[in-house]
Amino acid sequence: MKKSYRGEIMIYAILDQRDEGKILREDHVVFWKQGSIHFLETWCLQHGSTLRGRLEASRYILHSHQRVPVLISEATKDLMFPCKALSSKENVWINYRGVFSYTEEDKQIVFEFLNGEKIKVDTSMHCVKRSMLLCEKYMEYLYAYT
């Protein structure tokens, strides 16, 4: 299992369940009352930016506007991508850095993370492959300038 940057606990996924969030960390699950967007905003601010700023940068770098990944921190390389539209009340955000594998099962995508945890997400393989490709492009861009 990969060690977290500077002792930070890796977050593998953020799941919205109406107006409450569930955060899947490498060590346990945390419930977050305000939902994923509020959590992502707080997380981005902890790393010196706003969620809006991170989204705009991602759209600019990737020349894309749909379901773009959000780079939380250049240092940790946490790159979260949404499985549904940002406006969706039941979205799931996946940390690209934490994905070990993903497969399709019963019209759902099963993500397996580095710690062996698995979650099923209602999305298409096409969307996941596109998101993974966007994340790869973003990481290539990031590594080209570091």
C-alpha positions in Angstrom: 0.0 0.0 0.0 1.3 3.5 -0.9 2.2 5.7 2.1 0.3 9.0 2.3 2.1 12.3 1.8 3.4 13.8 5.1 1.3 11.4 7.2 -2.0 12.5 5.6 -4.6 9.8 5.4 -5.6 9.1 1.8 -9.2 9.7 0.8 -10.3 7.2 -1.7 -13.8 8.3 -2.5 -16.5 10.8 -1.5 -20.1 9.6 -1.8 -23.1 11.9 -1.8 -26.3 10.6 -0.3 -28.7 13.4 -0.7 -27.4 16.2 1.5 -25.0 14.0 3.5 -21.6 12.8 2.4 -19.7 9.6 3.2 -15.9 9.8 2.9 -14.0 6.6 2.3 -10.6 7.0 3.8 -7.8 4.4 3.8 -8.4 3.8 7.5 -12.1 4.2 8.1 -15.4 5.8 6.8 -16.3 9.4 7.9 -19.8 11.0 7.5 -19.9 14.6 6.3 -23.2 16.4 6.7 -22.8 19.1 4.0 -22.2 16.8 1.0 -19.3 16.4 -1.4 -19.1 19.9 -2.9 -18.7 21.5 0.5 -16.1 18.9 1.5 -14.1 19.4 -1.7 -14.3 23.2 -1.2 -12.9 22.8 2.3 -10.2 20.4 1.2 -9.1 22.7 -1.7 -9.0 25.6 0.7 -6.7 23.6 3.0 -4.3 23.4 0.1 -4.5 27.1 -0.8 -7.1 27.3 -3.5 -10.9 27.3 -4.1 -12.8 24.5 -5.7 -13.9 26.9 -8.4 -10.3 27.9 -9.2 -9.3 24.2 -9.4 -12.2 23.4 -11.7 -11.4 26.4 -14.0 -7.7 25.3 -14.1 -8.7 21.8 -15.0 -11.1 22.9 -17.7 -8.4 25.2 -19.2 -5.6 22.6 -19.0 -7.7 19.7 -20.4 -9.8 21.7 -22.9 -12.9 20.0 -21.5 -15.9 21.1 -19.5 -17.7 18.0 -18.5 -16.8 15.9 -15.4 -13.3 17.3 -15.2 -11.1 16.1 -12.4 -10.1 18.4 -9.5 -6.5 18.6 -8.4 -6.7 19.0 -4.6 -2.9 19.3 -4.0 0.2 19.4 -6.2 2.1 17.9 -3.3 -0.1 14.9 -2.6 -1.2 14.4 -6.2 -4.8 13.9 -5.0 -6.9 14.2 -8.1 -10.6 13.7 -7.6 -13.0 13.0 -10.5 -16.8 12.9 -10.4 -18.8 9.9 -11.6 -21.8 12.1 -12.4 -22.6 15.7 -13.2 -21.5 18.3 -10.6 -25.2 19.2 -10.0 -26.2 15.6 -9.2 -27.5 15.2 -5.6 -26.0 11.7 -5.5 -22.6 12.0 -6.9 -19.5 10.0 -6.2 -16.0 11.4 -6.4 -13.0 9.0 -6.9 -9.4 9.8 -6.1 -7.4 8.8 -9.2 -4.3 8.2 -7.1 -6.1 5.6 -4.9 -7.6 3.5 -7.7 -6.0 0.0 -8.0 -8.5 -1.3 -10.6 -12.0 -0.9 -11.9 -14.3 -3.4 -13.6 -17.9 -3.5 -14.8 -20.4 -5.7 -13.0 -24.1 -5.7 -13.4 -24.2 -2.3 -15.2 -22.2 -0.7 -12.4 -18.5 0.0 -12.0 -16.6 -1.6 -9.2 -13.6 0.4 -8.0 -11.0 -1.4 -6.0 -8.7 0.9 -4.0 -5.1 0.4 -2.9 -6.2 -0.8 0.5 -8.4 -3.5 -1.0 -11.7 -1.7 -0.3 -14.3 -1.9 -3.1 -17.3 0.3 -3.9 -19.9 0.0 -6.7 -20.9 3.1 -8.6 -23.8 3.7 -10.9 -22.0 5.0 -13.9 -20.8 3.7 -17.3 -17.5 2.2 -18.2 -17.3 4.8 -21.0 -17.5 7.7 -18.4 -14.9 6.1 -16.1 -12.5 5.4 -19.0 -12.9 9.1 -20.1 -12.3 10.3 -16.6 -9.2 8.1 -16.1 -7.8 9.4 -19.4 -8.5 13.0 -18.3 -6.7 12.3 -15.1 -3.7 10.8 -16.9 -3.5 13.9 -19.1 -3.7 16.2 -16.1 -0.9 14.3 -14.3 1.3 14.4 -17.5 0.8 18.1 -17.6 1.6 18.4 -13.9 4.7 16.3 -14.2 5.9 18.3 -17.2 6.1 21.5 -15.1 7.5 20.1 -11.8 
